[in-house]
Amino acid sequence: MTDPRTPLAVIVQVDRDRCIGSGMCASTAPGSLTLGADGLARPLREQPTGAAGEPLTPELADAVDFCPVEALTLYGARDGRRISPAG
């Protein structure tokens, strides 16, 4: 049984074809997202599918919500289900 105090582990994916480099994500969740040398968003820690993931923080959830072009998607690290944005 999972401890309810343990944050959900997620995988962050960036659709680089959609990203416009607004920087909203990097400023909202600087511990999880950054803008690369090309000016587009990328996770600080690349997480392949099936990886341990990173904790879902309120800041990371907000970064996904604030993206003006919906270029960010969160998936559950454990089961791969789409968490946000709702599909």
C-alpha positions as CSV (number, residue, x, y, z in Angstrom):
1,M,0.0,0.0,0.0
2,T,1.3,3.5,-0.9
3,D,1.8,6.0,1.8
4,P,-0.6,8.9,1.1
5,R,2.0,11.4,2.3
6,T,4.4,10.3,-0.5
7,P,4.0,12.5,-3.6
8,L,2.9,10.9,-6.8
9,A,5.9,10.2,-9.1
10,V,5.6,11.5,-12.6
11,I,7.4,11.6,-16.0
12,V,7.4,15.0,-17.7
13,Q,7.2,15.1,-21.4
14,V,7.7,18.2,-23.6
15,D,6.2,18.3,-27.1
16,R,9.1,20.2,-28.7
17,D,7.1,20.7,-31.9
18,R,4.5,22.6,-29.9
19,C,6.7,24.5,-27.4
20,I,7.1,28.2,-28.2
21,G,9.7,28.9,-25.4
22,S,7.5,31.2,-23.4
23,G,9.4,30.3,-20.2
24,M,6.2,30.0,-18.1
25,C,7.1,26.4,-17.2
26,A,10.7,27.1,-16.2
27,S,9.8,30.1,-14.1
28,T,6.9,28.2,-12.4
29,A,8.8,25.0,-11.7
30,P,12.5,25.7,-11.9
31,G,13.3,22.6,-10.0
32,S,11.8,20.5,-12.8
33,L,11.9,22.4,-16.1
34,T,14.3,24.7,-17.9
35,L,14.8,26.3,-21.2
36,G,17.5,24.7,-23.3
37,A,20.1,26.4,-25.5
38,D,17.5,26.3,-28.3
39,G,15.1,28.3,-26.2
40,L,12.6,25.4,-25.8
41,A,11.5,23.7,-22.6
42,R,13.0,20.5,-21.4
43,P,12.9,18.6,-18.1
44,L,15.9,19.0,-15.9
45,R,16.1,15.3,-15.5
46,E,15.2,13.3,-18.6
47,Q,13.0,10.3,-17.5
48,P,12.4,7.5,-19.9
49,T,9.1,5.6,-19.7
50,G,9.3,3.2,-16.8
51,A,11.8,5.3,-14.9
52,A,11.3,6.2,-11.2
53,G,10.1,9.6,-12.1
54,E,10.1,12.7,-10.0
55,P,7.7,13.9,-7.3
56,L,4.6,15.7,-8.5
57,T,4.8,19.1,-6.8
58,P,2.2,21.9,-6.9
59,E,4.7,24.0,-8.9
60,L,5.1,21.3,-11.6
61,A,1.3,20.8,-11.8
62,D,0.9,24.6,-12.2
63,A,3.6,24.7,-14.9
64,V,1.6,22.2,-17.0
65,D,-1.6,24.2,-16.5
66,F,0.1,27.5,-17.3
67,C,1.7,26.4,-20.6
68,P,0.0,28.6,-23.3
69,V,0.3,25.9,-26.0
70,E,-0.2,22.7,-23.9
71,A,3.3,21.4,-24.7
72,L,3.7,19.7,-21.4
73,T,2.3,16.4,-20.3
74,L,2.6,14.5,-17.1
75,Y,2.4,10.7,-16.9
76,G,2.4,8.5,-13.9
77,A,5.8,6.9,-13.5
78,R,4.3,3.8,-12.1
79,D,1.6,3.0,-14.6
80,G,2.2,5.4,-17.5
81,R,-1.3,6.9,-17.4
82,R,-1.8,10.4,-18.5
83,I,-2.3,12.7,-15.5
84,S,-2.3,16.2,-16.9
85,P,-3.6,17.9,-18.9
86,A,-6.7,15.8,-19.0
87,G,-7.1,14.2,-22.4
